[in-house]
Each structure stands twice: as structure tokens, then as C-alpha cells.
Amino acid sequence: MPHALKSIFVFVVTGMLLSNTPSAHASFSSHPLQDYEQGIKNLQTYRGDKKVLQDAQLLFSQIIEKHPDSPFGYLGMSQLKIVQAYRYGQHYNIKMITEEALPMALKAMRSGPTLIAVHDHYDRFEAIFRNNDESQDQVRKLLFFAPEKPATYLALGDYLSDQGDFEKALEYYKIALRFAADDTGKLIAIQRIARIYLIELPDANLAVKYYKDALTINEHMPTIWEDLGAAYSKLQQYDLSIEYYKKALSFFHTSWLQQRLFEVQLLAHEQAGKLDLAIQMIREAIDVNSQNTSLHRQIGNLYYKNNSFHEAYAHFQQAIAFGMTDPELFYFAGQCAYLLGFEKEAKDYYFEYLQLRGEGQQAQWIRHNIEGLSQR
């Protein structure tokens, strides 16, 4: 459909979607468009924190479950899958794009065929597949004209990584490393290998080994120090993780790195049993950003672990008031209210939890123990 024609219809269709959507329960629920926009905001802030993606996925899943005829849940889920499939530069995991992102985009197209956002998103697939075809052509040319060069094996590794064949990609990256003629070629191959061990085929110990090899070639690249911080965090060696994140920050100070350091410092305090220090850190962060829902949930969880249910309840309520719709948040708000003797409030939170997640041990516990919710 021509862009001008899409523009004519978008306001009409959006209005139809808004007016035909069933009303949601109580004050906790929102319109699918609002949830979609919140999920997109989450994706726009993503810098490697999986919790950001989990929060976005939860919102999109709720839209799909509650409003299966709306395009917004499928559109958001497709955008999420593209973010997850992104590797670096123009490289994506084509297997994930084809099997997960594209089917959701097609569902969004069927549900909202005249929405500009749906068509604009669909156009992204054309660019991704075009770049993949160009990479394939480059590999063919390199194999024909320069089959013995390390750059050929790097290109093969890149192409296979894009197809999701990381085991085979590793073989070619290691060949490229073996035959690399200079430090630049070695460093590229080492980083490719290390990243696969860090993310795709998780082996944090091997990731550490290769990243340390990379440091012997170039100790001034902040991404190497950052990835070492991530690897040590996966190994739960938080003191070393903090050391490497601080080193990365000394080269390149970003809010993302600062956030990762903050999170690892919290984990270090929790690991050492110093919940009071972890709580103090979050309280100071809340003083600066009082409406940050993640901070309220984090400190609520710590207070809950510390059996400080009044304080935990207050922060869970704040996170909900500021718009967070994580089922676990409603469950633990309900638990706090239940333990504090606030029966009506507990029942309301448990009800909302069952609306969002009706299966599992927690749902069974609610139905078995809370009067009036046994049939929910």
C-alpha cells in the first residue's frame, strides 16, 4: 500500500482499535496501545540488561493474551525478537529473524493491515534479508578468490553466526585466529570467539580466557573490559566483575556501564549477606529517581528477603502505582498484604496476579488458600 494511502487510513483504524477494545479490570489494567508504547520505551533503553527485555516481553505477551485481535502485541513481540536477534553492525541471527520475528510481524500485518507502524516495521525485514544475501555473496567471492586468507574464515564465521550455527562459526573463527598475520586480525577473531562463549554458547571461563588474550593485544578497548566484567558476573565472582566494569568506565563513561556496575555491586552485597548495604545503595538511587519502578521492585525484594514486610509492601505499591505490571510484583504485594493482615488488599493483588498468570505453583497456592479466588 502506498505510504500516502496508509497515512489516510491510520487514524481511522487506530480509532476503531481503540473503541473496539474491551474494558480492562480495575485500575491496574491499561489499553493495549499504552502497554505497547511502554514496551517500546523499554526496548529503546535496552543496552544488554535482560530484565529490560523481560519486562517488554511481559507487556507484549499480556496484550496478545488479553487482546488477540489487536496488532500491537504481535508488533511489539516482533520488534523485541529483532532486538534479541541483533548481533553487531548489520548482522542479525537470521534463524531467529525467520522463525520468531517474522511470524509475529505477519500476525501484526493481518490484524492491522493499514497501520503505518506495521508497514514500517515490515520494511526492516527487507533490509535485514538483503544484508544477509550480500554477506552470502561476499563469502562466495572470498572462497573463490582468496580461499587461504584469514579474512575468508572470518567472513565464513560471521555468516554462520548469522544463521545461528555457532559451533561451526567457532571452528572458522579459530582457523582465522591461527592464520592471522597481524594483531588486528588476531584481535577480531579472538573477540568473535569470546563473545560466542559469553552469549551464544555460554562458557564464562572460556570467555574470560579469550578476553584476557585480547587484552594482551590491546588493553585500551573498553568493550573488552566490559565483557570481562559480564563474564565474571556470570561466574558470580562479583569483586572481579566490579574491577573490570570500573576499568571500562575509566575509558568510556556511559549510563549503561554505570547501571551494570550498580547491579553487580548489589549482587556482591547480597552474596556477602550484607542486605543493609544493598538496601542503602537503592535508597540513595531512589532519592535521585523516585519514580524508577525497577528500583522500587529491587528494594522491595530485599526488604521481603529481610522479613521487613511493611517496607517491602510500600515499595511494591509504589512500583505498581508508577505503572509496572509484572505478575510477580502483584504476587509479592499480595503476600506482604496477607502477612500484614490486610485481607482485602491482598485479595485484590492476588486477583490481578491470576489475571496475568493463571498457572503455576503460586497460582495454585492462591486458589487453595484465598477465599473467593478458588475458581479464578
N, C-alpha and C positions, 0 to 999 in steps of 0.2 A: 504493500500500500504506500502511495506517495506520502512524503513527510507532511505536506500541507493538509492532505485529507485526514491523516492521523491527528493533526492538531485540531481539526474541526470537531472530531468525534470525542476527543479525550475528556472534555468537560462533561459532555452528556453521559458518557459511560461511567465516569467517576461518580457522578451524581446518582446514577442508577445503582452502582455498587454500594454507595453509602446508604441510600434509602432502603435497599432491599436486605440489608444485613440484620439478622435477628438481634434483639437487645440482649446484653450480657447480664449475668447475675451480679447483683450487689454493686458496691462501689469499687471493688478490686479490679473488675474487668474493664477492658477497653476495646475500641473499634480495631478491626484488623489493619486498617491503614496506619493507625497510631503505633501498633505493635511492629508493623513493617518498618516504619520510619525509625523507631527506636533500635531495631535490629541493624538497620543500615548504619546508624550512628556508631553502634558497636564495631561493625566491620571497618568503618573509617578510622577507628582508633587502634586497630589491630597492629601490633608490632612484634608478634611472636608469642603473646600471652594466650595460652589455650583457653583460659577461663573466659576471655572476651568472645571467642568463637562459640564456646558452650552456651553462654548467655544468649547470643544471637540465634543459635540453633534452637534453643528452647522457645524463644519467641516465635520463630517461623513454624516450628512444629505445632505450637498451640493454634496458630492461625489455620494450618492445614486441618487439624483435628476438629476445630470448632466451626470453621467456615470453609468447607471443602470446595465450594463453588467460587471462592474468591481467588483471584490470580496472585494476591500479594504474598501468601505463604510460599507458593511454588517459586515465585520470582525471587524472594529473599533467600530461599534454600539454594537455588541455583547460583546466586551471587556468592553465597557462603562457600559452596563447593569450588567455585573458581578461585576464591581466596586460598582455600586449602590446597588446591592443585598447583598454585603458583610456586615456582622454584627459584628462579632468578632471571634477570634480563627479560627476554621474550620466551622463556622456557616454562612450560607447564607439564604436569603429569597428564598426558593425553588420555591414558586409561581412565583416570578419574573424571576428566572432562567429558569423555564419551559415555561412560557408564553411569555417572552420577549427576553432573551439572546439566548436560544437555537434556536428559529426560525431564528434569524439573522445568527447564525453560520451555519445553514443548507443552507441558501441562499449563504453564502460565499463559502461553500463546492461545491455547484452546479456551481458557477461562476468561482472558482479557485481550481478545484479538485486535482491539483498536486502541489500546493504551500505548502511548509513546514510550514509556519506560520499558515495556515488554519488548518492543521492537528494537530499541536502542541496545538493550541487553543482548538480544539475539544476534545483533551485528557483531558483538565481541567474539562470538564463536567463529565467524568467518575469518577474522584476523588471526585467531589462535591456530586454526587449522591451516591457514595459509603459511604462517611461520613454520609450522611443523613440516609442511611439504617442502619448504625451502631448505630446512635443516636436512631433510632426507636427500634432497638433490645435492647439497654440499657434501654429504658423506659419500655419495656415489662418485662424485668428481674426485674427491680426495683418494678414495680407494683405487680409482683408475689411474690418476696422475702421480700420486705420492703415497703408495701403499706402505712404504717403510718409515714414514715420518711420524714422530710423536704426536704432531697436531692431528693426524688422521685418527689415532687411537683416542685422543681427547674428544674429537668430534663424534666418534662412534659411542663413546661413553655417555656423552651428552644426549645423543639421540635415544639411546637405550634407556637412559634415566627418564626421559620424557615419556617413553612408552610404559614406564613402571617396572622395567626389568633391571632392578638394581644389582642383583647378583652378577649378571653378565656385564653390566656397566662397570662394576668394580674391577673385573678382570681386565677390561680395556684401559681403565684409568691406571691400574698398576703397571701395565705394559708401557703406557705413556710415561709414567714416572721412571721406569727402568731405562728407557732410551732417551730421556730428556737431555738435551745438550747444554742447557744453561739453567741457572737458578730460577728464572722466570717460569720456564716450562715445568720445572720440578714443583714450584710453589702452587701453580694452578692445579696440577694433578693431586698433590697432597691435600689441598683444601677440598677438592671434589670428593676424595676418598673419605676424609674426616667427616664431612657433612653427611654422607650416606650413613656412616656409623653413628653419627649423632642423632639423626632424624629418621631415615628410611628403614635401616636395618639396625635398630638400636643396640649398640655395644659401647657404652660410655668409656670403658677402659681403652678400647682401640681408638676411639675418637680422641681421647687425651693424648695417646701416643703420637698420632699423626699431627695433631695441632702443635704439640711440642716440637716435632720435627719442622713444622712450618716456621716456628719462632726462631729456629737456628738460621733460617734463611732471611727472614725479615721480622724483626721484633717491634716494628713501628706500625703494624697494621691493627687498628682497634678491633676489627671483626674477629681476628684470631683470639685475642684476649677475651672478647665477649663470648665466643663459642666455647672456650675453655671454662669460663665461668658457668655456662649452661651445662657442660659435661660433668663438672664436679658437683653441680647441684643435683643432677640425676643420680650421682653416686652417693648423695647425701653427705658429702664432705663439704659442709657449708662454709667452714673457715677458709678453705682454699677457693671456693666459689666466690666468696666476698672479695678475697685478694685479687682475683682476676677481673672481676667486674670493676673494681676500683681502678685497676690499671687501664682498662678500656675507657673508663670515664676520664682518665687523665689525658687521653689522646683526643677524645671526641665526646663532649658532654651533651647528652640528649635526655629528654624526659623518659624515653623508653628504658635506657640503661639505668637511670636513677630509680625507676619503678622496679626493675629486676633486682637491683641491689637491695632495695627496701624489702622486697618479698623474701629474698634469701636471708637477710638479717632476721626477719621474723621467724623463718624456719629454724635458723640457728638457735634463737632463744627458746623456741618450743622444744627442739631436740634436747636442749640442756635443761629443760624443765623450768625455765625462767619465764613463766607466763606473765608475771607482773611487768617485766621489761618489754615484752611483746605488746602488751596492752598499752603501756605508756607510749610506745612508738606510734601506735594507731591513734591514740587520743590526740597526740600532737599533730598528726596528719589531718584529723577531723577538724581541729581548730582552724586549719588553713582552708579546708574544703569540706564544709559541714554537710553538703548535700550529696557527697560521694556514696552511692549505695553499696559499693563493694567494701568500702572501709567499715560501714556500719555492720554489714554482714560478718566481716572478718572479726571485728571486735566482739560482736555478739557471740560468735562461735567460741572465742577464747573465754569469755565470761561463762558461757554454758559449760565448757570443759572444767572451769574452776568452780562450778556449782553456785555461781553468783547469778541466780535466775532473774532477779529484779533488773539488774543491769543488762543482762542478755536480752530480756524481753523489750526493754526500752529501745535498744539498738535495732532489733529485728523489726519493731514497729516503725522506726524511722526509715529503714530501708524500704519497707512496703509503702509507706507514705510518699516516698520520693520516686515510686514507680517500678520497683523491682518485682518481678513476677515469677521468681524461681520457686518451684514446688517445695524444695527443701526449706526455704525461708518460711513458708506458711506452716510447714510441719513443726519446725522448731519454735516458731512463735506460739503455735498451739500447745506444744509441750511445756513451754515456760508458763503460759497462762494456766494450764492444767495443774502444774506443780504449785503454782501460787494461789490456787483456789478460785481463779476467775473462769467459772464454768461456761458462761455464755460466750465470752471472748474466745475461749479455747475451742468451743464447738464451731464458731464462725471460721476460725483459721483452719481447723480440720476439714470443714466442708469445702473450703476453697482448695485445699490440698487435693482432696478427692476429685474435684473438678479438673484439676491439672494432671493428676497422676493417680489413676484409679486402681492400679495393680501394684503388687509387691508386698513385702512384709509390713511396711509402715501402714499401708492402706488396710491390710488385714487387721493390724492392731487397732486402728481407729474403729473399724466396723465392729470389732469384738468388744471394745471397751467403752465406746462413747454412745450414750443413749440417743436414739433418733437418727443415727447415721449408719445403722446396720444394713440398710437397703441401698445406700448410695454407691 
